[in-house]
């Protein structure tokens, strides 16, 4: 009797194992669950200074909310402002000269008079030959030629004045661009997370003055098993759940933006990024998170 029960037990277990193996072999379903997910910031910028100098004004404090391009601090730049003013004055003077056509109009008037006098001499000689000897005719012709050259010289001088104006405008633009570097601005919209310098301190080129963070976009960084990689492509949707308080989860949609081409040979996992629009959720980085990739085979 004992042998019959033992045989029945072994036969039943064998059938269960064969059934499970058959189902696994026929319809494998790789897991799309993100392994070890971490919720992190995407936009975190260390703001450096592009010039050296003493901080003259601090426009913000820690916690200040900024828009992109808003000033953070101003470095003392009195000498440079004077240089810019000098360039602007030179530009204005060059503009007056470039617009002035008095020399051209004067030369054109002189040319017209010289041509009229030459025409009178030639007309007189046509009516009465040799009224004016050839030497006199040549002298009047020389006056016309000189007046013509004077017109061309005046036109050339105006072109030089226009080129000088372009150079002066370039000097103003260069001085303005250099002066703009003395105002340190935020490259992104966000919040001042930390200030690393204060008014009156000396800054070197490249020294970080502040850190600006934005929580409008968050990123879930984690790992995906290599078996699931073929079913997940950048741009795929992801289901994200964030634990905001004990036993309270918030569901959000994310987008798979990165799949690392490298696979860990030990655990067969690859790194993935999922970006989440946090503009209306108000989530903070570091919260506990769960995420899975939504694929065609996902339930």
C-alpha positions in Angstrom: 0.0 0.0 0.0 2.9 2.4 0.9 4.5 1.7 -2.4 1.3 2.6 -4.3 1.0 5.9 -2.5 4.6 6.7 -3.1 4.3 5.9 -6.8 1.1 8.1 -7.1 2.9 11.0 -5.4 5.9 10.9 -7.6 3.8 10.6 -10.7 1.7 13.6 -9.8 4.8 15.8 -9.1 6.3 14.7 -12.4 3.2 15.7 -14.3 3.1 19.2 -12.6 6.8 19.8 -13.4 6.2 18.8 -17.0 3.2 21.0 -17.3 5.0 24.1 -15.9 8.0 23.4 -18.2 5.8 23.1 -21.2 4.0 26.4 -20.4 7.3 28.2 -19.8 8.8 26.9 -23.0 5.7 27.9 -25.1 5.1 31.4 -23.8 8.1 33.1 -22.1 7.2 36.5 -20.7 10.3 38.6 -19.8 9.8 40.9 -16.8 9.6 44.6 -17.7 9.9 45.7 -14.1 12.7 48.2 -13.5 15.1 46.9 -10.9 16.5 49.1 -8.1 14.8 52.3 -9.3 15.9 55.6 -7.9 14.1 59.0 -8.4 16.6 61.7 -9.3 16.8 65.2 -10.6 17.4 65.8 -14.3 18.1 69.6 -14.3 20.8 70.4 -11.8 23.3 73.1 -12.8 26.4 74.4 -11.2 26.6 78.0 -12.3 30.2 79.2 -12.9 31.5 82.7 -13.5 33.1 83.5 -16.9 35.3 86.3 -15.6 37.3 87.0 -12.4 36.5 89.9 -10.1 34.8 91.0 -6.9 31.1 90.4 -6.4 29.3 93.8 -6.3 25.7 92.7 -6.0 23.9 89.4 -5.1 20.5 89.4 -6.6 19.2 86.1 -5.0 19.3 84.0 -1.9 19.0 80.3 -1.2 15.5 79.3 -2.1 14.9 82.0 -4.7 12.9 80.9 -7.7 14.3 82.0 -11.0 13.5 82.0 -14.7 16.1 81.2 -17.3 18.4 84.2 -17.8 17.6 85.9 -14.5 20.6 87.5 -12.8 22.2 85.8 -9.9 25.1 88.1 -9.1 27.0 91.1 -10.7 30.7 91.4 -10.7 32.3 94.9 -10.4 32.8 96.2 -13.8 33.2 100.0 -13.6 36.2 100.2 -15.9 34.5 98.0 -18.5 31.4 100.2 -18.4 33.6 103.2 -19.2 35.2 101.3 -22.0 31.7 100.6 -23.4 30.7 104.2 -23.2 33.9 105.2 -25.0 33.1 102.7 -27.8 29.5 104.0 -28.1 30.8 107.6 -28.5 33.3 106.5 -31.1 30.4 104.6 -32.9 28.3 107.8 -32.9 31.2 109.9 -34.3 31.7 107.3 -37.0 28.0 107.3 -37.8 28.1 111.1 -38.3 31.0 110.8 -40.7 29.5 107.9 -42.6 26.2 109.9 -43.1 28.0 113.1 -44.1 28.0 113.6 -47.9 29.1 117.2 -48.0 32.5 116.5 -49.5 30.8 114.5 -52.3 28.2 117.2 -53.1 31.0 119.9 -53.0 33.1 117.9 -55.4 30.2 117.2 -57.7 29.4 121.0 -57.8 33.0 121.8 -58.7 33.0 119.1 -61.4 29.8 120.6 -62.9 31.4 124.1 -63.0 34.6 122.8 -64.6 32.7 120.9 -67.3 30.6 124.1 -68.0 33.7 126.2 -68.4 35.3 123.6 -70.7 32.1 123.4 -72.8 32.2 127.2 -73.2 35.8 127.1 -74.4 35.2 124.4 -76.9 32.0 126.1 -78.2 33.9 129.4 -78.7 36.6 127.5 -80.7 33.9 125.9 -82.8 32.4 129.3 -83.6 35.8 131.1 -84.1 38.7 128.7 -84.4 41.7 129.4 -82.1 39.8 131.8 -79.9 41.4 129.8 -77.1 44.8 128.4 -77.8 45.4 124.7 -77.2 47.2 125.4 -73.9 44.1 127.1 -72.5 41.9 124.2 -73.7 44.2 121.7 -72.0 44.1 123.7 -68.7 40.3 123.7 -68.7 40.4 119.9 -69.4 42.8 119.4 -66.5 40.3 121.2 -64.2 37.6 118.8 -65.3 39.9 115.8 -64.7 40.8 117.1 -61.2 37.2 117.7 -60.3 36.3 114.2 -61.4 39.1 112.7 -59.2 37.9 114.9 -56.3 34.4 113.3 -56.7 35.9 109.8 -56.7 38.1 110.7 -53.7 35.1 112.0 -51.7 33.1 108.8 -52.5 36.1 106.7 -51.4 36.4 108.6 -48.1 32.7 108.0 -47.5 33.2 104.3 -48.0 36.1 104.4 -45.5 33.8 106.2 -43.1 31.2 103.5 -43.5 33.8 100.8 -42.9 34.9 102.7 -39.8 31.3 102.7 -38.6 31.1 99.0 -39.0 34.3 98.6 -37.0 33.0 100.9 -34.3 29.7 98.9 -34.1 31.8 95.8 -33.7 33.7 97.4 -30.9 30.5 98.3 -29.1 29.1 94.7 -29.6 32.4 93.2 -28.2 32.4 95.5 -25.2 28.7 94.8 -24.6 29.2 91.1 -24.8 32.2 91.2 -22.4 30.2 93.4 -20.0 27.3 90.9 -20.1 29.7 88.2 -18.7 30.0 90.3 -15.5 26.3 89.6 -14.8 26.0 85.9 -13.8 22.6 84.6 -14.9 20.8 81.3 -14.4 20.9 79.0 -17.5 17.7 77.3 -16.4 14.5 78.1 -14.6 14.5 76.6 -11.1 15.4 77.2 -7.5 18.7 78.3 -5.9 19.7 75.2 -4.0 22.9 76.6 -2.6 25.0 79.8 -2.8 28.8 79.3 -2.7 29.9 82.9 -2.6 28.8 86.2 -1.1 29.0 89.9 -1.9 32.5 91.3 -1.7 34.2 87.9 -2.4 36.7 87.5 -5.2 35.8 85.0 -7.9 38.1 83.2 -10.3 37.2 82.3 -13.8 35.2 79.0 -13.7 34.4 79.2 -10.0 31.0 78.0 -9.1 28.8 80.6 -7.5 25.5 78.8 -7.1 23.6 75.6 -7.8 20.2 75.8 -9.5 17.8 72.8 -9.6 14.5 72.3 -11.3 12.0 69.7 -10.3 9.8 70.1 -13.3 11.3 66.9 -14.7 12.4 63.9 -12.7 14.2 60.8 -13.8 13.8 57.2 -12.7 17.2 55.5 -13.0 17.3 51.7 -12.7 18.0 48.5 -14.4 16.2 46.2 -16.8 16.8 42.6 -17.3 18.4 41.9 -20.7 15.5 39.5 -21.7 13.2 42.5 -21.6 15.3 44.8 -23.6 14.1 43.6 -27.1 10.5 44.5 -26.1 11.4 48.0 -24.8 12.6 50.8 -27.0 13.4 54.5 -26.3 10.1 56.3 -26.4 8.2 53.5 -24.8 5.7 54.4 -22.1 6.4 53.5 -18.5 4.1 53.1 -15.5 5.6 54.8 -12.4 4.4 54.7 -8.8 5.9 57.0 -6.1 5.5 56.5 -2.4 4.7 60.1 -1.1 3.7 59.0 2.5 3.2 55.8 4.3 0.8 53.6 2.3 0.1 56.4 -0.2 1.3 55.9 -3.7 0.9 58.3 -6.6 0.8 56.9 -10.1 2.4 58.7 -13.0 3.3 58.2 -16.6 6.9 58.2 -17.8 8.8 57.8 -21.0 11.7 55.5 -21.5 14.5 57.8 -22.8 17.7 55.7 -22.5 18.7 52.1 -22.7 22.4 51.4 -22.1 24.1 49.3 -24.8 26.1 47.6 -22.1 24.8 44.5 -20.3 26.3 43.5 -16.9 27.7 40.0 -17.5 27.1 39.0 -13.9 23.4 39.8 -13.5 22.4 40.3 -17.1 21.0 43.8 -16.3 21.3 47.0 -18.4 20.8 50.6 -17.2 17.7 52.5 -18.2 16.3 56.1 -17.7 12.6 57.0 -17.5 11.7 60.7 -17.5 8.6 61.8 -15.7 6.8 65.2 -16.1 6.7 66.6 -12.6 5.3 70.0 -13.4 1.9 69.3 -11.8 2.8 66.5 -9.4 5.1 68.3 -7.0 7.3 65.2 -6.3 10.7 65.3 -4.7 13.8 63.4 -5.8 14.8 60.6 -3.5 11.2 59.2 -2.8 10.7 55.5 -3.1 9.6 54.6 -6.6 8.5 51.6 -8.6 8.5 51.5 -12.4 7.8 49.1 -15.3 8.0 49.5 -19.0 4.7 49.3 -20.9 5.1 47.0 -23.9 2.7 45.2 -26.3 3.1 42.0 -24.3 2.5 43.8 -20.9 -0.8 42.8 -19.2 
